[in-house]
Amino acid sequence: MNPISTRTWRLAALGYLGVVVYLTLLPFDFSVSISLSDAWARYQNIRFDGSGPRARQQWASNLLMFVPLGFFWAAWWLHRVRNPWLHVVGALPVMLFCLAVTSTVEFFQMWIPNRGSSLTDISANATGGVVGVLAWLVSRIPAVRGSARGLLHRRSGLGAWVAVYVAAYVFISLLPFDLIVSARELSAKLASGQWGWIAAADGCWWGVRCVAMRGLEVLLVAPVGLWVAYRLSGGSTRRLFAALGAGAALGLLVEAGQLLTVSGITEGASVVLRALGAVLGASVWVLKDRIPWRGIHTNLRPLLLAVLPIYLLVVVLLAVSGVRGIDDWEAAVAQWESMRWLPFYYHYFVPESAAIQSVLMHLGMYAFLGLGLWLWDLRAHGGPRVRRGLQAAGGAALLAVILEASKLFMAGLRPDTAAPILAGLAAGTLYAGLWWWVVPGADNRSVPDASREPATRGAWPAG
């Protein structure tokens, strides 16, 4: 039995194809004056771009962009095929389709100003499509397929989900994967201000955004420490030290990876912060019997209302960080008239690392709205409901629209037209994900089997 329907795979494949076409043909300004025959002649003579760090950043980004395309289209076309050999044979047309997509969009870029066709982009996109198709073929291996179904059906233990979380954390931390490939680049990295035993000269430590990013650096490792303390037996000290070691090990892994990338910032202080984040998570488990869970649950809504002004203040400070003053009405109108309102348009004019950091910051800012609404609904009759995820997405998008529109009146800032999309995606996805994981039988799937966990693990406090 297929856990995901054909309709779902079809929507994912066609939807992501639309995403790829949109991102690769921005800003849809086909104003370059060139005939079809001349464009074809130029296209036949395109070459590879340079091989420097910036070119590798772009190559890695393009590869990653096409991986889901190959995966989703292979899944749509092949998910009902049973014969392994037919899977291999059927994968070839999908790979050719991905090559056709990238070749077509690169050809149309001939008419777009400031965009150029290159074999570098075609090779990266085609390679990403092949990787996506291969990932689908690997997912059909019985052992891998069983593990994936266990996750989808929530039959896998908590440890499997923690492993997925850690893998995703490391993966995102190393984006855009602009790996150092020569001794000269490594020497340049070691001679730069991008690393330090404690703090790097180019590191971000001051200002609202930097402090917020450091706070997330701590909070995102807390689940790892919580799981370590949950799994271990023994006293509190043993659990805390084990969590400290796990957080430090994760920090060392990430910082070592950052040291081997061109754009990464490597700092010993980040290792310490991740270790402290793991200890923070472990402390929640150690002190679970002293925390008034029932009182918190009873007064959950008043607590959320008390926290809301603080959250809004932080979000506003993050949104207006870097403002140099207030503009008058004429300046706001001038900026309005000069704006390019296509989402993600301006991301093409900054380095890939800066674009990724901007996307992650907006996702992190507005995901808390999804969490807050889910916690609010815990006190509602019937608890959280999946359709409320749309309300979380709408509320987050509206807040983002208001904040980004206010930037028209702020000197030194420009509205980010992608912010409402990212806000809605973050809040809605987090709400729906929490609903899916927590509500037993919400998707006709079984809950995790508690009998498989060791007896020494203890029990979660009752709400």
C-alpha positions as CSV (number, residue, x, y, z in Angstrom):
1,M,0.0,0.0,0.0
2,N,1.3,3.5,-0.9
3,P,1.3,5.8,2.0
4,I,1.2,8.8,-0.3
5,S,-1.4,9.1,-3.1
6,T,-0.8,9.6,-6.8
7,R,-2.6,13.0,-6.5
8,T,-0.2,14.2,-3.8
9,W,2.8,13.2,-5.8
10,R,1.4,14.9,-8.9
11,L,0.6,18.1,-7.0
12,A,4.2,18.1,-5.6
13,A,5.8,17.5,-9.0
14,L,3.8,20.1,-10.9
15,G,4.0,22.6,-8.0
16,Y,7.7,22.3,-7.7
17,L,8.2,22.6,-11.4
18,G,6.4,25.9,-11.2
19,V,8.8,27.0,-8.4
20,V,11.8,26.1,-10.5
21,V,10.5,28.0,-13.6
22,Y,9.7,31.0,-11.4
23,L,13.1,31.2,-9.7
24,T,15.1,30.6,-12.9
25,L,13.2,33.1,-15.0
26,L,13.0,36.0,-12.6
27,P,12.3,38.9,-13.2
28,F,10.3,37.8,-16.3
29,D,11.6,40.8,-18.2
30,F,12.1,39.5,-21.7
31,S,13.3,42.9,-23.0
32,V,16.6,41.9,-24.6
33,S,16.4,42.6,-28.3
34,I,17.6,39.4,-30.0
35,S,16.1,37.3,-32.8
36,L,15.3,33.6,-32.3
37,S,18.0,32.6,-34.7
38,D,20.7,34.7,-33.1
39,A,19.7,33.5,-29.7
40,W,20.0,29.9,-30.8
41,A,23.4,30.6,-32.3
42,R,24.6,32.1,-29.0
43,Y,23.1,29.3,-27.1
44,Q,25.0,26.7,-29.1
45,N,28.2,28.4,-28.1
46,I,27.7,28.9,-24.3
47,R,30.6,27.9,-22.1
48,F,31.3,27.1,-18.5
49,D,31.6,30.0,-16.1
50,G,34.5,30.5,-13.8
51,S,35.6,28.0,-11.1
52,G,36.0,30.4,-8.2
53,P,34.2,30.3,-4.9
54,R,31.3,32.4,-6.0
55,A,30.8,30.1,-9.1
56,R,30.8,27.0,-6.8
57,Q,28.2,28.7,-4.5
58,Q,26.0,29.2,-7.5
59,W,26.6,25.7,-8.7
60,A,25.8,24.1,-5.4
61,S,22.6,26.2,-5.0
62,N,21.4,25.3,-8.5
63,L,22.1,21.6,-7.8
64,L,20.1,21.7,-4.6
65,M,17.2,23.5,-6.3
66,F,16.8,20.7,-8.8
67,V,17.0,17.7,-6.4
68,P,13.3,18.0,-5.3
69,L,12.3,18.3,-9.0
70,G,13.9,14.9,-9.9
71,F,12.6,13.3,-6.7
72,F,9.0,14.5,-7.1
73,W,8.7,13.7,-10.8
74,A,10.3,10.2,-10.3
75,A,7.8,9.6,-7.4
76,W,4.8,10.7,-9.5
77,W,5.7,8.5,-12.5
78,L,7.1,5.5,-10.7
79,H,5.6,5.2,-7.2
80,R,3.2,2.5,-8.4
81,V,5.8,0.5,-10.3
82,R,6.8,-2.7,-8.5
83,N,9.5,-4.2,-10.6
84,P,13.0,-2.8,-9.5
85,W,14.3,-3.0,-13.1
86,L,11.4,-1.0,-14.4
87,H,12.3,1.6,-11.7
88,V,15.8,1.9,-13.2
89,V,14.5,2.1,-16.8
90,G,11.8,4.5,-15.9
91,A,14.2,6.8,-14.1
92,L,16.0,7.6,-17.4
93,P,13.1,9.6,-18.9
94,V,12.9,11.6,-15.6
95,M,16.5,12.5,-15.8
96,L,16.1,13.6,-19.4
97,F,13.1,15.6,-18.4
98,C,15.1,17.5,-15.8
99,L,17.8,18.1,-18.4
100,A,15.1,19.4,-20.8
101,V,13.8,21.8,-18.1
102,T,17.1,23.3,-17.4
103,S,18.1,23.6,-21.0
104,T,14.8,25.3,-21.8
105,V,14.9,27.9,-19.0
106,E,18.6,28.6,-19.8
107,F,17.6,29.3,-23.4
108,F,14.8,31.7,-22.4
109,Q,17.3,33.6,-20.2
110,M,18.8,34.9,-23.4
111,W,16.0,37.5,-23.5
112,I,16.3,38.5,-19.8
113,P,18.6,41.4,-18.8
114,N,21.4,40.6,-16.3
115,R,20.8,36.9,-16.8
116,G,23.1,34.7,-18.8
117,S,23.0,31.1,-20.0
118,S,26.0,28.9,-19.1
119,L,26.9,25.2,-19.1
120,T,27.7,25.6,-15.4
121,D,24.1,26.2,-14.6
122,I,22.9,23.5,-16.9
123,S,25.3,21.0,-15.5
124,A,24.4,21.9,-11.9
125,N,20.6,21.7,-12.5
126,A,20.9,18.4,-14.5
127,T,23.1,16.9,-11.8
128,G,20.6,18.0,-9.1
129,G,17.8,16.3,-11.1
130,V,19.9,13.1,-11.3
131,V,20.6,13.2,-7.6
132,G,16.8,13.6,-6.9
133,V,16.0,10.6,-9.1
134,L,18.7,8.5,-7.5
135,A,17.3,9.5,-4.1
136,W,13.9,8.2,-5.2
137,L,15.5,4.9,-6.3
138,V,17.3,4.6,-3.0
139,S,14.0,5.2,-1.2
140,R,12.6,2.1,-2.9
141,I,15.1,-0.2,-1.3
142,P,13.1,-2.3,1.2
143,A,15.1,-1.3,4.3
144,V,15.0,2.4,3.4
145,R,11.4,2.2,2.4
146,G,10.4,0.6,5.7
147,S,12.3,3.3,7.7
148,A,10.6,6.0,5.7
149,R,7.2,4.5,6.3
150,G,7.9,4.2,9.9
151,L,8.5,7.9,10.1
152,L,5.5,8.7,8.0
153,H,3.3,6.4,10.2
154,R,5.0,7.7,13.4
155,R,5.9,4.1,14.3
156,S,9.6,5.0,14.5
157,G,11.0,5.7,18.0
158,L,11.8,9.2,19.2
159,G,15.5,8.6,18.4
160,A,14.8,8.3,14.7
161,W,13.2,11.7,14.7
162,V,16.1,13.2,16.6
163,A,18.5,11.8,14.1
164,V,16.5,13.4,11.3
165,Y,16.4,16.7,13.2
166,V,20.2,16.6,13.7
167,A,20.9,15.7,10.1
168,A,18.6,18.6,8.9
169,Y,20.3,21.0,11.4
170,V,23.8,20.1,10.1
171,F,22.7,20.3,6.5
172,I,21.1,23.7,6.8
173,S,24.1,25.0,8.8
174,L,26.5,24.2,6.0
175,L,24.5,25.8,3.2
176,P,25.4,26.8,0.4
177,F,28.0,24.0,0.5
178,D,30.8,26.1,-1.1
179,L,33.5,23.7,-0.1
180,I,37.1,24.6,-0.1
181,V,38.8,22.6,-2.8
182,S,42.5,23.7,-2.7
183,A,45.3,24.4,-0.3
184,R,45.4,28.0,-1.4
185,E,41.7,28.5,-0.5
186,L,42.3,26.9,2.9
187,S,45.3,29.2,3.5
188,A,43.2,32.2,2.5
189,K,40.4,31.1,4.9
190,L,42.9,30.6,7.8
191,A,44.4,34.1,7.1
192,S,41.0,35.8,7.0
193,G,38.7,37.0,9.7
194,Q,36.2,34.2,9.2
195,W,37.4,32.1,12.0
196,G,38.6,32.4,15.6
197,W,39.2,30.2,18.6
198,I,36.7,32.3,20.5
199,A,35.1,34.8,18.1
200,A,35.8,35.6,14.5
201,A,36.5,39.1,13.3
202,D,33.8,38.8,10.7
203,G,31.4,37.1,13.1
204,C,28.0,38.6,14.0
205,W,27.6,39.4,17.7
206,W,26.2,42.9,18.1
207,G,22.8,44.2,17.1
208,V,19.3,42.8,17.4
209,R,19.7,40.3,14.5
210,C,23.0,38.9,15.7
211,V,21.7,38.4,19.2
212,A,18.5,36.8,17.8
213,M,20.6,34.4,15.7
214,R,22.8,33.5,18.7
215,G,19.6,32.8,20.7
216,L,18.4,30.5,18.0
217,E,21.8,28.8,18.0
218,V,21.1,27.9,21.7
219,L,17.4,27.0,21.4
220,L,17.8,24.8,18.3
221,V,20.1,22.4,20.1
222,A,17.9,22.2,23.2
223,P,15.9,19.3,21.8
224,V,19.1,17.2,21.4
225,G,19.9,17.7,25.1
226,L,16.3,17.0,26.1
227,W,16.5,13.7,24.2
228,V,19.9,12.7,25.7
229,A,18.6,13.3,29.3
230,Y,15.4,11.4,28.4
231,R,17.3,8.4,27.2
232,L,19.9,8.1,29.9
233,S,19.5,6.5,33.3
234,G,21.3,7.7,36.4
235,G,21.5,11.0,38.3
236,S,21.0,14.5,37.1
237,T,24.7,15.3,36.9
238,R,25.3,12.4,34.5
239,R,22.5,13.5,32.3
240,L,23.6,17.1,32.2
241,F,27.2,16.2,31.4
242,A,26.1,13.8,28.7
243,A,24.0,16.6,27.1
244,L,26.9,19.0,27.4
245,G,29.1,16.5,25.5
246,A,26.4,15.9,22.9
247,G,25.9,19.6,22.3
248,A,29.7,20.2,22.1
249,A,30.1,17.4,19.7
250,L,27.4,18.8,17.4
251,G,28.9,22.2,17.6
252,L,32.4,20.9,16.7
253,L,30.9,19.0,13.8
254,V,29.2,22.1,12.4
255,E,32.1,24.5,13.0
256,A,34.5,22.1,11.4
257,G,32.2,22.0,8.4
258,Q,32.1,25.8,8.4
259,L,35.9,25.9,8.4
260,L,35.9,23.9,5.2
261,T,33.5,26.2,3.4
262,V,34.4,29.4,1.7
263,S,31.6,31.5,3.2
264,G,31.3,29.8,6.6
265,I,32.2,31.6,9.9
266,T,33.9,29.3,12.4
267,E,33.9,30.3,16.1
268,G,34.7,28.4,19.3
269,A,32.0,30.4,21.1
270,S,29.4,28.8,18.8
271,V,30.5,25.4,20.1
272,V,30.0,26.7,23.7
273,L,26.6,28.1,22.9
274,R,25.4,24.8,21.4
275,A,26.7,22.9,24.4
276,L,24.8,25.3,26.7
277,G,21.7,24.8,24.5
278,A,21.9,21.1,25.0
279,V,22.3,21.6,28.8
280,L,19.2,23.8,28.7
281,G,17.2,21.1,27.1
282,A,18.5,18.5,29.5
283,S,17.6,20.7,32.4
284,V,14.0,20.7,31.4
285,W,14.0,16.9,31.8
286,V,16.0,17.0,35.0
287,L,13.6,19.5,36.6
288,K,10.4,18.1,35.1
289,D,9.0,17.1,38.5
290,R,9.5,20.6,39.8
291,I,7.8,22.4,36.9
292,P,4.1,23.1,37.5
293,W,2.9,21.6,34.3
294,R,-0.8,21.6,35.3
295,G,-0.6,25.2,36.4
296,I,1.0,26.2,33.1
297,H,-1.6,24.3,31.1
298,T,-4.4,25.8,33.1
299,N,-3.0,29.4,32.6
300,L,-1.6,28.8,29.2
301,R,-3.7,31.4,27.4
302,P,-2.9,34.3,29.9
303,L,0.8,33.3,29.6
304,L,0.7,33.5,25.9
305,L,-1.0,36.9,26.0
306,A,1.7,38.1,28.3
307,V,4.4,36.8,26.0
308,L,2.8,38.2,22.8
309,P,3.9,41.9,23.3
310,I,7.5,40.7,23.9
311,Y,7.4,38.6,20.8
312,L,6.0,41.4,18.7
313,L,8.6,43.8,20.0
314,V,11.4,41.4,19.1
315,V,10.0,40.8,15.6
316,V,9.7,44.6,15.0
317,L,13.2,45.2,16.1
318,L,14.4,42.4,13.8
319,A,12.5,43.8,10.9
320,V,13.8,47.4,11.3
321,S,17.3,46.4,12.2
322,G,19.7,48.7,10.3
323,V,17.3,51.6,9.9
324,R,19.1,55.0,9.5
325,G,16.1,57.2,10.0
326,I,12.5,58.0,9.0
327,D,11.7,59.0,5.4
328,D,9.0,61.5,4.4
329,W,6.1,60.7,2.2
330,E,7.8,61.7,-1.0
331,A,10.7,59.3,-0.3
332,A,8.3,56.5,0.5
333,V,6.4,57.1,-2.8
334,A,9.7,57.1,-4.7
335,Q,10.7,53.8,-3.2
336,W,7.3,52.4,-3.9
337,E,7.6,53.3,-7.6
338,S,11.1,51.9,-7.9
339,M,10.3,48.6,-6.1
340,R,10.4,45.2,-7.9
341,W,7.5,43.4,-6.2
342,L,8.3,39.9,-7.5
343,P,9.1,37.7,-4.5
344,F,12.8,36.7,-4.2
345,Y,13.7,39.1,-6.9
346,Y,16.4,40.9,-4.7
347,H,17.8,37.6,-3.5
348,Y,19.6,37.3,-6.9
349,F,21.6,40.4,-6.2
350,V,23.3,39.2,-3.0
351,P,25.6,36.3,-2.3
352,E,24.0,32.9,-1.8
353,S,25.0,32.8,1.9
354,A,23.3,36.2,2.6
355,A,20.2,35.1,0.7
356,I,20.0,31.8,2.7
357,Q,20.5,33.7,6.0
358,S,17.7,36.1,5.1
359,V,15.4,33.2,4.3
360,L,16.2,31.4,7.6
361,M,15.8,34.5,9.6
362,H,12.3,35.1,8.3
363,L,11.3,31.4,8.8
364,G,12.6,31.6,12.4
365,M,10.8,34.9,13.1
366,Y,7.4,33.8,12.1
367,A,7.4,30.1,13.1
368,F,6.8,31.2,16.6
369,L,3.3,32.4,15.6
370,G,2.4,28.9,14.5
371,L,3.7,27.5,17.8
372,G,1.8,30.2,19.8
373,L,-1.5,29.5,18.0
374,W,-1.0,25.7,18.5
375,L,-0.4,26.2,22.2
376,W,-3.5,28.5,22.4
377,D,-5.6,25.8,20.8
378,L,-4.5,23.3,23.4
379,R,-7.0,25.0,25.7
380,A,-9.8,25.0,23.1
381,H,-12.6,22.5,23.0
382,G,-11.4,19.7,20.8
383,G,-7.8,20.9,20.9
384,P,-5.8,22.0,17.8
385,R,-7.3,21.5,14.4
386,V,-5.4,21.1,11.2
387,R,-7.4,23.8,9.3
388,R,-6.2,26.3,11.9
389,G,-2.8,26.0,10.3
390,L,-4.2,28.1,7.4
391,Q,-5.2,30.8,10.0
392,A,-1.7,30.7,11.4
393,A,-0.2,31.1,7.9
394,G,-2.6,34.0,7.1
395,G,-1.9,35.8,10.4
396,A,1.9,35.5,10.0
397,A,1.7,36.7,6.3
398,L,-0.4,39.7,7.4
399,L,2.1,40.6,10.1
400,A,4.9,40.3,7.6
401,V,3.0,42.5,5.1
402,I,2.6,45.2,7.7
403,L,6.2,45.2,8.8
404,E,7.6,45.1,5.3
405,A,5.3,47.9,4.2
406,S,6.5,50.1,7.1
407,K,10.0,49.8,5.6
408,L,8.9,52.2,2.8
409,F,9.2,55.0,5.4
410,M,12.5,53.9,6.8
411,A,15.8,55.1,5.4
412,G,18.2,52.4,4.5
413,L,15.6,49.6,4.3
414,R,13.7,48.0,1.5
415,P,10.6,45.8,1.8
416,D,11.3,42.1,1.3
417,T,8.6,40.9,-0.9
418,A,9.3,37.3,0.0
419,A,8.7,37.8,3.7
420,P,4.9,37.2,3.7
421,I,5.4,34.0,1.8
422,L,8.1,32.8,4.1
423,A,6.1,33.9,7.2
424,G,3.0,32.0,6.1
425,L,5.0,28.9,5.2
426,A,6.8,28.9,8.5
427,A,3.8,29.5,10.8
428,G,1.4,27.2,8.9
429,T,3.8,24.4,8.5
430,L,4.8,24.4,12.1
431,Y,1.2,24.4,13.3
432,A,0.3,21.6,10.9
433,G,3.4,19.6,11.9
434,L,2.6,19.8,15.6
435,W,-1.0,18.9,15.0
436,W,0.1,15.8,12.9
437,W,2.6,14.7,15.5
438,V,0.7,15.2,18.7
439,V,-2.9,14.3,17.8
440,P,-3.4,10.5,18.0
441,G,-5.1,9.1,15.0
442,A,-5.2,12.6,13.3
443,D,-4.1,10.9,10.1
444,N,-5.3,7.4,10.8
445,R,-1.7,6.5,11.7
446,S,-0.5,4.9,14.9
447,V,1.3,6.7,17.6
448,P,4.9,5.8,18.6
449,D,5.1,2.5,20.5
450,A,6.1,3.4,24.1
451,S,6.7,-0.2,24.9
452,R,9.9,-0.1,22.8
453,E,11.5,2.5,24.9
454,P,13.8,1.4,27.8
455,A,12.3,1.3,31.3
456,T,14.9,3.7,32.5
457,R,13.8,6.5,30.4
458,G,11.1,7.8,32.8
459,A,7.8,9.3,31.7
460,W,6.8,12.7,30.4
461,P,4.9,14.7,32.9
462,A,1.1,14.8,32.5
463,G,-0.4,18.0,31.1
